[in-house]
Amino acid sequence: MREPPARRPEASPLPDFCRLPAVFAWFVVGALTVTVMWLAPGQTRGWSGYSVAVLFVSWLALVIAVLLCKSRPWLQRLPGRWPYLGAWLLIMLIVVAASAAVHWLDASLQMPFITASMGAFVRDNAVIAALLGAAMLRYFYVLAQWQARLAAVTRAQVGALQARIRPHFLFNSMNTVAALIRVDPAAAERTVEDLCELFRAALGQHDTDTGTLGEELALIERYLAIEQWRLAERLRVVRQLDELPADFPLPRLLLQPLVENAVRHGIQPLRAGGEVVLRGAREGAGVMVEIINPLPTTPPEPGNGHGLDSVRQRIAYHYGPRARFEAGPRGDQFVVTLHLPGPAA
C-alpha cells in the first residue's frame, strides 16, 4: 500500500529580503521619508543637507536589507509572529547603532550636517525607524497572507482540474477500447495503458505539483493516441517541439487541457476534421509553446473560456509577471501561445 507523502512544512510568512522587490521597498520608503521631512514647513536644511540625508538613509536601507536577508533563516525558525518581532528589533538595533556611529563621525570630522545632540539624534531616528519598520513589516505580513490565500485558491483550482474527468471523454475512450478488443487487442491494451496514465495525472497521483516539460509532452502524446483511435484521419497532428528542453520545470496538467480543448473545440465539430499544430522553441532560459487548431464556423461549446482562464491563473501564480499567455482567433485558426520564463537565478 502506498504511503501518503510527507506533509510539507508551512512556509515562513517572512518575505525573501534578498529579492529585489523587498530591497527596493526599503529604498523607496526611506527616500520618501527624507523628502517629506525636507519639505516640511520650517525646514532650514538646503540641498546639501537633503543629499546627505538621502545618502545616509539609502546606506541604512542597504544595511537593513542585507542583514535581514542574512538573518532570515534564523528568524523564520521562530514560532507564530515572532519572526516579525525579531525583524523589527533587528531594524531598531541597526538604526540605533548606525545613528550613533554617524553622529560620532560627524562630530569627529567637524561637519555641520548634524546639529542635534547624539541622544536627540539617536532618539528621533529610533522613533522614525520604529514607526516605519512596523509599517513596512505589517505591509510584508499582509502581502504574505494574500500570497498564501492566492496559493490556496490556486491549489484548489488545480485540484478541481485534476479531479475533473469529462464523462464524454471517458465514455468515448471506453467505447474505443471495446471496439479495438475485437480487431486489435494489442492496440486496446496500449489504449488502456494510456488512459490509466491520464487518470493517474488527472487524479494527482504525484508527490509534487511540478513536473517537467518532457513529462507533460509524454502525457499529451498518450491523450492524442487515444483520440487518434477515435477520430482516425480526422485528427492530424503536426509536432514542432524538437527545440524544447525536456527538463524544463512545468506545473502538471498545464498543457494537456489546452491540447484537449484544441481537439474538442477545433477538430471534433468539423466533419472533415483538421490539423492541430504543437510548436515550441527556446526563449533564452525560458520556452515558448504554441497550440493551433482550426476555428469551426459553429459557436464553440461552453466551458472553453473557463479552461483558458484556469490555465492563465496558474501561469500567473507559478511564473509571475514575467510569463505571458495569449489566446484568441487568428484568421481561421485559434492560437494559444505561452511564454514561460526559466527558473529565477
C-alpha positions as CSV (number, residue, x, y, z in Angstrom):
1,M,0.0,0.0,0.0
2,R,1.4,3.3,-1.0
3,E,2.3,5.6,1.9
4,P,1.0,9.2,1.7
5,P,3.6,11.8,1.0
6,A,5.1,13.6,4.0
7,R,3.4,16.8,4.9
8,R,5.4,19.8,3.8
9,P,6.4,22.3,6.4
10,E,4.4,25.6,6.3
11,A,6.3,28.4,4.6
12,S,7.5,31.2,6.8
13,P,5.5,34.4,6.5
14,L,8.7,36.4,6.2
15,P,9.3,37.7,2.7
16,D,12.6,37.0,1.0
17,F,14.5,40.1,1.9
18,C,17.2,39.2,-0.6
19,R,14.9,39.7,-3.6
20,L,14.9,43.0,-5.5
21,P,11.2,44.0,-4.6
22,A,11.9,43.9,-0.9
23,V,15.2,45.8,-1.2
24,F,13.6,48.3,-3.5
25,A,10.7,48.9,-1.0
26,W,13.2,49.8,1.8
27,F,15.0,52.3,-0.5
28,V,11.7,53.9,-1.7
29,V,10.2,54.3,1.8
30,G,13.5,55.8,3.1
31,A,13.8,58.3,0.3
32,L,10.1,59.3,0.6
33,T,10.5,59.8,4.3
34,V,13.5,62.1,3.9
35,T,11.8,64.0,1.1
36,V,8.6,64.6,3.2
37,M,10.7,65.8,6.2
38,W,12.7,68.1,3.9
39,L,9.5,69.6,2.5
40,A,8.0,70.2,6.0
41,P,7.4,73.8,7.0
42,G,10.2,75.4,8.9
43,Q,12.9,73.1,7.5
44,T,16.1,75.0,7.1
45,R,18.4,72.4,5.5
46,G,19.2,73.0,1.9
47,W,20.1,70.7,-1.0
48,S,23.3,69.7,0.6
49,G,21.5,68.6,3.8
50,Y,18.9,66.8,1.8
51,S,21.5,65.0,-0.3
52,V,23.4,63.8,2.8
53,A,20.2,62.7,4.4
54,V,19.2,60.7,1.3
55,L,22.7,59.1,1.2
56,F,22.5,58.2,4.9
57,V,19.0,56.7,4.6
58,S,20.0,54.8,1.4
59,W,23.1,53.3,3.1
60,L,20.9,52.4,6.1
61,A,18.3,50.8,3.9
62,L,21.0,48.7,2.2
63,V,22.4,47.6,5.6
64,I,19.0,46.7,6.9
65,A,18.1,44.7,3.7
66,V,21.5,42.8,3.8
67,L,21.2,41.9,7.5
68,L,17.6,40.9,7.2
69,C,18.5,38.8,4.2
70,K,21.3,37.0,6.1
71,S,19.3,36.6,9.3
72,R,16.1,35.3,7.7
73,P,16.9,31.6,8.1
74,W,17.3,32.2,11.8
75,L,14.2,34.4,12.1
76,Q,11.9,32.1,10.3
77,R,12.6,29.3,12.9
78,L,10.7,31.4,15.5
79,P,7.1,30.4,16.1
80,G,4.0,32.4,15.3
81,R,4.5,36.1,14.6
82,W,7.8,36.2,16.4
83,P,9.8,36.4,13.1
84,Y,8.3,39.8,12.5
85,L,9.1,41.0,16.1
86,G,12.6,39.7,15.7
87,A,13.0,41.6,12.3
88,W,11.6,44.8,13.9
89,L,14.1,44.5,16.8
90,L,16.9,43.9,14.4
91,I,15.9,47.1,12.4
92,M,15.9,49.1,15.7
93,L,19.3,47.8,16.6
94,I,20.7,48.7,13.2
95,V,19.2,52.2,13.2
96,V,20.4,53.0,16.8
97,A,23.9,51.7,16.1
98,A,24.2,53.4,12.7
99,S,22.8,56.7,14.0
100,A,25.3,56.8,16.9
101,A,28.2,55.9,14.5
102,V,27.2,58.6,12.1
103,H,26.8,61.3,14.8
104,W,30.2,60.4,16.2
105,L,31.7,60.5,12.7
106,D,30.1,63.9,12.0
107,A,31.4,65.3,15.3
108,S,34.9,63.9,14.7
109,L,35.2,65.4,11.3
110,Q,33.6,68.6,12.4
111,M,31.0,68.5,9.7
112,P,27.9,70.8,10.1
113,F,25.3,68.4,9.0
114,I,24.0,67.2,12.4
115,T,23.2,70.0,14.8
116,A,21.3,67.9,17.4
117,S,22.9,66.1,20.3
118,M,23.7,62.5,20.0
119,G,20.9,61.5,22.3
120,A,18.3,63.5,20.4
121,F,19.6,62.4,17.0
122,V,19.5,58.7,18.0
123,R,16.2,59.0,19.7
124,D,14.5,60.8,16.8
125,N,15.9,58.2,14.3
126,A,14.8,55.3,16.5
127,V,11.2,56.7,16.7
128,I,11.1,57.1,13.0
129,A,12.5,53.7,12.4
130,A,10.1,52.1,14.9
131,L,7.1,53.5,13.1
132,L,8.3,52.9,9.5
133,G,9.7,49.5,10.4
134,A,6.4,48.4,11.9
135,A,4.5,49.8,8.9
136,M,6.8,48.0,6.4
137,L,6.7,44.7,8.3
138,R,2.9,45.0,8.5
139,Y,2.8,45.5,4.8
140,F,5.1,42.5,4.2
141,Y,2.8,40.4,6.6
142,V,-0.4,41.4,4.7
143,L,1.3,40.7,1.4
144,A,2.5,37.2,2.7
145,Q,-1.1,36.4,3.9
146,W,-2.5,37.5,0.5
147,Q,0.0,35.3,-1.3
148,A,-0.8,32.4,1.0
149,R,-4.5,32.8,0.2
150,L,-3.7,33.1,-3.5
151,A,-1.7,29.9,-3.3
152,A,-4.6,28.1,-1.5
153,V,-7.0,29.2,-4.2
154,T,-4.6,28.1,-6.9
155,R,-4.1,24.7,-5.3
156,A,-7.9,24.3,-5.1
157,Q,-8.2,25.2,-8.8
158,V,-5.5,22.7,-9.7
159,G,-7.3,20.0,-7.5
160,A,-10.6,20.7,-9.3
161,L,-8.8,20.5,-12.6
162,Q,-7.2,17.2,-11.7
163,A,-10.4,15.8,-10.3
164,R,-12.4,16.7,-13.4
165,I,-12.7,13.9,-15.9
166,R,-15.0,14.8,-18.7
167,P,-17.6,12.0,-18.9
168,H,-17.8,12.2,-22.7
169,F,-14.1,11.6,-23.0
170,L,-14.2,8.6,-20.6
171,F,-17.2,7.0,-22.4
172,N,-15.7,7.6,-25.8
173,S,-12.4,6.1,-24.7
174,M,-14.0,3.0,-23.3
175,N,-16.0,2.6,-26.5
176,T,-12.8,2.9,-28.4
177,V,-11.2,0.2,-26.2
178,A,-14.2,-2.1,-26.6
179,A,-14.0,-1.7,-30.4
180,L,-10.3,-2.4,-30.5
181,I,-10.5,-5.5,-28.4
182,R,-12.2,-7.3,-31.3
183,V,-9.9,-6.2,-34.1
184,D,-6.6,-5.3,-32.4
185,P,-6.1,-6.5,-28.8
186,A,-2.6,-5.1,-28.6
187,A,-3.8,-1.6,-29.5
188,A,-6.6,-1.9,-27.0
189,E,-4.1,-2.8,-24.3
190,R,-2.0,0.3,-25.2
191,T,-5.1,2.5,-25.1
192,V,-5.9,1.2,-21.7
193,E,-2.4,2.0,-20.5
194,D,-2.6,5.5,-22.0
195,L,-5.9,6.0,-20.3
196,C,-4.5,4.8,-16.9
197,E,-1.7,7.3,-17.2
198,L,-4.1,10.1,-17.9
199,F,-6.2,9.2,-14.9
200,R,-3.1,9.0,-12.7
201,A,-2.1,12.5,-13.7
202,A,-5.6,13.8,-13.5
203,L,-6.2,12.4,-10.0
204,G,-3.0,13.9,-8.7
205,Q,-1.1,10.7,-8.0
206,H,2.3,12.5,-7.7
207,D,4.2,13.7,-4.7
208,T,4.7,17.2,-6.1
209,D,2.6,19.7,-8.2
210,T,5.5,20.4,-10.5
211,G,6.9,18.1,-13.2
212,T,8.9,18.6,-16.4
213,L,8.0,19.6,-19.9
214,G,9.1,16.2,-21.1
215,E,6.6,14.5,-18.8
216,E,3.8,16.8,-19.9
217,L,4.6,16.2,-23.6
218,A,4.6,12.4,-22.9
219,L,1.1,12.8,-21.3
220,I,-0.1,14.8,-24.3
221,E,1.1,12.0,-26.6
222,R,-0.9,9.5,-24.6
223,Y,-4.0,11.7,-24.8
224,L,-3.5,12.2,-28.6
225,A,-3.0,8.4,-29.1
226,I,-6.4,7.8,-27.6
227,E,-8.1,10.5,-29.6
228,Q,-6.3,9.3,-32.7
229,W,-8.0,5.9,-32.4
230,R,-11.4,7.6,-32.0
231,L,-11.1,10.3,-34.7
232,A,-8.8,8.4,-37.1
233,E,-7.8,10.5,-40.1
234,R,-10.0,13.4,-38.9
235,L,-7.3,14.3,-36.4
236,R,-3.9,15.3,-37.8
237,V,-1.2,16.5,-35.5
238,V,1.9,18.5,-36.6
239,R,4.7,18.5,-34.0
240,Q,7.4,21.1,-34.0
241,L,8.8,20.6,-30.5
242,D,12.4,19.5,-31.0
243,E,13.9,22.6,-29.6
244,L,12.1,22.3,-26.2
245,P,14.2,21.2,-23.2
246,A,12.7,18.1,-21.7
247,D,13.9,19.0,-18.2
248,F,12.2,22.4,-18.1
249,P,10.1,22.6,-14.9
250,L,6.4,22.8,-15.6
251,P,3.2,22.6,-13.4
252,R,1.5,19.3,-14.1
253,L,-1.5,19.3,-16.4
254,L,-0.7,22.8,-17.7
255,L,-0.5,22.0,-21.5
256,Q,-2.7,18.8,-21.7
257,P,-6.0,20.7,-21.1
258,L,-5.1,23.1,-23.8
259,V,-4.5,20.3,-26.3
260,E,-7.7,18.7,-25.2
261,N,-9.5,22.0,-25.8
262,A,-7.9,22.2,-29.3
263,V,-9.3,18.7,-30.2
264,R,-12.6,19.1,-28.5
265,H,-13.5,22.6,-29.8
266,G,-11.4,22.7,-33.0
267,I,-11.4,19.2,-34.5
268,Q,-14.4,17.4,-33.2
269,P,-17.0,19.8,-34.6
270,L,-15.6,19.6,-38.1
271,R,-16.9,16.8,-40.3
272,A,-13.6,16.7,-42.2
273,G,-11.5,17.1,-39.1
274,G,-8.4,19.3,-39.1
275,E,-4.9,19.8,-38.0
276,V,-3.6,20.5,-34.5
277,V,-0.1,22.2,-34.5
278,L,2.1,21.9,-31.5
279,R,5.0,24.3,-31.8
280,G,7.7,25.1,-29.3
281,A,11.0,27.0,-29.1
282,R,13.5,28.2,-26.6
283,E,13.5,31.8,-25.4
284,G,16.7,32.3,-23.5
285,A,16.3,30.4,-20.3
286,G,12.5,30.1,-20.9
287,V,10.3,28.5,-23.6
288,M,7.6,29.4,-26.0
289,V,4.8,26.9,-26.6
290,E,2.1,27.4,-29.2
291,I,-1.1,25.3,-29.8
292,I,-3.0,25.9,-33.0
293,N,-6.3,24.4,-34.1
294,P,-8.9,25.2,-36.8
295,L,-11.6,27.6,-35.9
296,P,-15.0,26.0,-36.5
297,T,-17.8,28.0,-38.0
298,T,-20.3,26.9,-35.4
299,P,-20.4,28.6,-32.0
300,P,-18.0,26.9,-29.5
301,E,-19.2,24.7,-26.8
302,P,-19.5,26.3,-23.3
303,G,-16.6,25.8,-21.0
304,N,-13.6,26.6,-23.2
305,G,-13.2,30.1,-21.8
306,H,-13.2,28.8,-18.2
307,G,-10.4,26.3,-19.0
308,L,-8.3,29.0,-20.6
309,D,-8.8,31.3,-17.6
310,S,-7.8,28.5,-15.2
311,V,-4.5,28.0,-17.2
312,R,-3.9,31.7,-17.3
313,Q,-4.3,32.0,-13.5
314,R,-2.0,29.0,-12.9
315,I,0.7,30.6,-15.1
316,A,0.4,33.9,-13.3
317,Y,0.8,32.1,-10.0
318,H,3.7,29.9,-10.9
319,Y,5.7,32.3,-13.1
320,G,4.6,35.8,-12.1
321,P,4.5,38.8,-14.4
322,R,7.4,37.5,-16.5
323,A,5.1,35.0,-18.1
324,R,2.7,35.8,-20.9
325,F,-0.4,33.9,-22.0
326,E,-2.2,34.8,-25.2
327,A,-5.3,33.0,-26.6
328,G,-7.6,34.1,-29.4
329,P,-8.5,33.7,-33.1
330,R,-6.1,34.5,-35.9
331,G,-7.9,34.3,-39.2
332,D,-9.5,30.8,-39.5
333,Q,-7.4,29.4,-36.6
334,F,-7.5,29.6,-32.8
335,V,-4.0,30.1,-31.4
336,V,-2.8,29.7,-27.8
337,T,0.7,30.9,-27.0
338,L,2.6,30.6,-23.7
339,H,5.8,32.4,-23.0
340,L,7.2,30.8,-19.8
341,P,10.4,32.2,-18.2
342,G,13.1,30.0,-16.9
343,P,13.8,29.5,-13.2
344,A,14.9,32.6,-11.4
345,A,18.6,32.6,-10.7
